[in-house]
Amino acid sequence: MQLLNYFELKKITLISTSLSKDSKSAQLIDCSIDLLDSNLYEVNHIDLRSLDIPFCDGRDLSDYPKHISEIYSQISDTDFLIFGFPIYCYSISGVFKNFLDIFTKAMKNKKYGVCCSLGSNRSFLAISDLQKILTFQSNAQMVLPTVVADWSFFSDGNLTQDAKDRVELMLESLL
């Protein structure tokens, strides 16, 4: 029976936090999913565009709708996380912050990667907002390199090979 546990797949959960239908950070998450070997990992994808996440108001987790507890359990049970997010006004979005406010306790001691998109290459320091939250709230550890994608990572709306290579480097560091 213990031998069976040895061969259990590691779980990785990728979280797309942009609500834009043409999200560049979601493209980075999709690329990550494509690069992951489903024979080695159980891959789960949480896309906030398809979920109704209520505002965090300090209530107990059991007082939220049932799907919130299910997402919480999924995050809690995962081995690794990857966050895909846009950077707005030099920080993470309000949607992403609200998500973190509800789910950070489920991220305790997790190792995570970052795939973010930004309008200016000077916005990269916004990653430190996420790192600060997850370090202090969850004791989570961010891996380097992070994927910080500005306009040069996209050509005709698609990821460039350089962008795909950077995603692959982040995955190698995470896993």
C-alpha positions as CSV (number, residue, x, y, z in Angstrom):
1,M,0.0,0.0,0.0
2,Q,2.8,2.4,0.8
3,L,4.3,1.8,-2.6
4,L,1.1,3.1,-4.2
5,N,1.7,6.5,-2.4
6,Y,5.1,6.7,-3.9
7,F,3.7,6.8,-7.4
8,E,0.9,9.3,-6.7
9,L,1.1,12.2,-9.2
10,K,2.1,15.6,-7.8
11,K,-0.6,18.1,-8.1
12,I,-0.2,21.5,-9.6
13,T,-2.9,24.2,-9.7
14,L,-2.7,27.0,-12.2
15,I,-4.7,30.1,-11.4
16,S,-5.7,32.6,-14.1
17,T,-6.8,35.8,-12.4
18,S,-7.5,38.1,-15.3
19,L,-11.1,38.7,-16.3
20,S,-10.2,39.8,-19.8
21,K,-11.4,37.5,-22.6
22,D,-8.1,38.3,-24.5
23,S,-5.9,38.0,-21.4
24,K,-2.2,37.8,-22.0
25,S,-1.5,36.3,-18.6
26,A,-4.1,33.6,-19.4
27,Q,-2.0,32.8,-22.5
28,L,1.0,32.3,-20.2
29,I,-1.0,30.0,-18.0
30,D,-2.2,28.0,-21.1
31,C,1.4,27.7,-22.2
32,S,2.4,26.4,-18.8
33,I,-0.4,23.8,-19.0
34,D,0.8,22.7,-22.5
35,L,4.4,22.3,-21.2
36,L,3.4,20.2,-18.2
37,D,3.6,16.4,-18.5
38,S,0.2,15.0,-17.5
39,N,2.0,11.6,-16.9
40,L,4.0,13.3,-14.1
41,Y,1.5,15.8,-12.7
42,E,-2.2,16.1,-12.0
43,V,-2.9,19.5,-13.6
44,N,-5.8,21.7,-12.3
45,H,-6.7,25.0,-13.8
46,I,-8.8,27.7,-11.9
47,D,-9.9,30.5,-14.3
48,L,-11.5,33.4,-12.5
49,R,-13.3,34.3,-15.8
50,S,-15.6,31.3,-15.3
51,L,-16.2,31.6,-11.6
52,D,-18.3,33.8,-9.3
53,I,-16.0,34.8,-6.4
54,P,-17.9,36.9,-3.9
55,F,-16.2,39.8,-2.1
56,C,-14.2,38.9,0.9
57,D,-15.9,40.3,3.9
58,G,-14.3,38.5,6.8
59,R,-16.9,35.8,7.1
60,D,-16.1,32.2,7.9
61,L,-15.2,30.0,4.9
62,S,-18.3,27.8,5.6
63,D,-20.5,30.9,5.1
64,Y,-19.4,31.3,1.5
65,P,-21.1,29.5,-1.4
66,K,-20.3,25.8,-1.6
67,H,-18.0,26.2,-4.7
68,I,-15.7,28.4,-2.6
69,S,-15.0,25.6,-0.1
70,E,-14.4,23.3,-3.1
71,I,-11.8,25.7,-4.6
72,Y,-10.2,26.1,-1.1
73,S,-9.9,22.3,-0.8
74,Q,-8.4,22.1,-4.3
75,I,-5.8,24.7,-3.5
76,S,-5.1,23.2,-0.1
77,D,-4.5,19.7,-1.6
78,T,-2.2,20.9,-4.3
79,D,1.6,20.6,-4.2
80,F,2.5,23.6,-6.4
81,L,0.8,26.8,-7.6
82,I,1.3,29.0,-10.6
83,F,-0.4,32.4,-10.7
84,G,-1.2,34.2,-13.9
85,F,-2.1,37.8,-13.5
86,P,-2.0,41.2,-15.2
87,I,-0.4,44.1,-13.5
88,Y,-2.5,47.2,-13.3
89,C,-1.3,50.5,-12.0
90,Y,1.9,48.9,-10.7
91,S,0.1,46.3,-8.6
92,I,-1.9,43.1,-8.7
93,S,-5.6,43.6,-9.6
94,G,-8.4,44.0,-7.1
95,V,-9.9,40.7,-8.4
96,F,-6.7,38.9,-7.6
97,K,-6.4,40.6,-4.2
98,N,-9.9,39.6,-3.3
99,F,-9.1,36.0,-4.3
100,L,-6.0,36.0,-2.1
101,D,-8.0,37.4,0.8
102,I,-10.3,34.4,0.7
103,F,-7.8,31.6,-0.2
104,T,-4.4,32.5,1.3
105,K,-4.7,30.1,4.3
106,A,-5.1,27.2,1.8
107,M,-1.7,28.2,0.3
108,K,0.2,27.6,3.5
109,N,3.8,26.4,2.8
110,K,3.2,26.1,-0.9
111,K,5.9,26.7,-3.6
112,Y,4.6,28.9,-6.4
113,G,5.5,30.3,-9.8
114,V,4.5,33.6,-11.4
115,C,3.4,34.4,-14.9
116,C,2.4,38.0,-15.2
117,S,1.7,40.4,-18.1
118,L,2.3,44.1,-17.9
119,G,2.1,47.2,-20.1
120,S,5.4,48.6,-19.2
121,N,8.6,46.8,-18.3
122,R,8.9,49.1,-15.3
123,S,5.9,47.5,-13.6
124,F,7.7,44.2,-12.7
125,L,8.0,45.3,-9.0
126,A,4.3,44.6,-8.6
127,I,5.4,40.9,-8.1
128,S,6.7,41.9,-4.7
129,D,3.1,42.7,-3.6
130,L,2.2,39.1,-4.3
131,Q,5.4,37.8,-2.6
132,K,4.8,40.0,0.5
133,I,1.2,38.7,0.9
134,L,2.0,35.0,0.4
135,T,5.2,35.1,2.5
136,F,3.5,36.7,5.5
137,Q,0.1,35.1,5.2
138,S,1.0,31.7,4.0
139,N,4.7,31.1,4.4
140,A,4.7,30.3,0.7
141,Q,7.8,30.4,-1.4
142,M,8.1,32.1,-4.8
143,V,10.5,30.5,-7.3
144,L,12.8,32.4,-9.6
145,P,12.8,33.1,-12.5
146,T,9.4,34.7,-12.7
147,V,7.8,35.2,-16.1
148,V,7.2,38.9,-16.7
149,A,5.8,39.5,-20.1
150,D,5.5,42.9,-21.7
151,W,4.4,43.5,-25.3
152,S,7.7,42.0,-26.7
153,F,6.6,38.6,-25.6
154,F,3.7,38.6,-28.0
155,S,3.6,38.6,-31.8
156,D,0.3,38.9,-33.7
157,G,-1.5,38.1,-30.4
158,N,0.5,34.9,-29.8
159,L,3.4,34.1,-27.4
160,T,6.9,34.3,-28.9
161,Q,9.4,31.5,-28.5
162,D,11.3,33.6,-26.0
163,A,8.1,33.8,-23.9
164,K,7.6,30.0,-24.1
165,D,11.3,29.4,-23.1
166,R,10.9,31.7,-20.0
167,V,7.8,29.8,-19.0
168,E,9.7,26.5,-19.3
169,L,12.5,27.9,-17.1
170,M,10.0,28.9,-14.4
171,L,8.5,25.4,-14.5
172,E,11.9,23.8,-14.2
173,S,12.6,25.9,-11.1
174,L,9.2,25.2,-9.6
175,L,9.1,21.5,-10.2
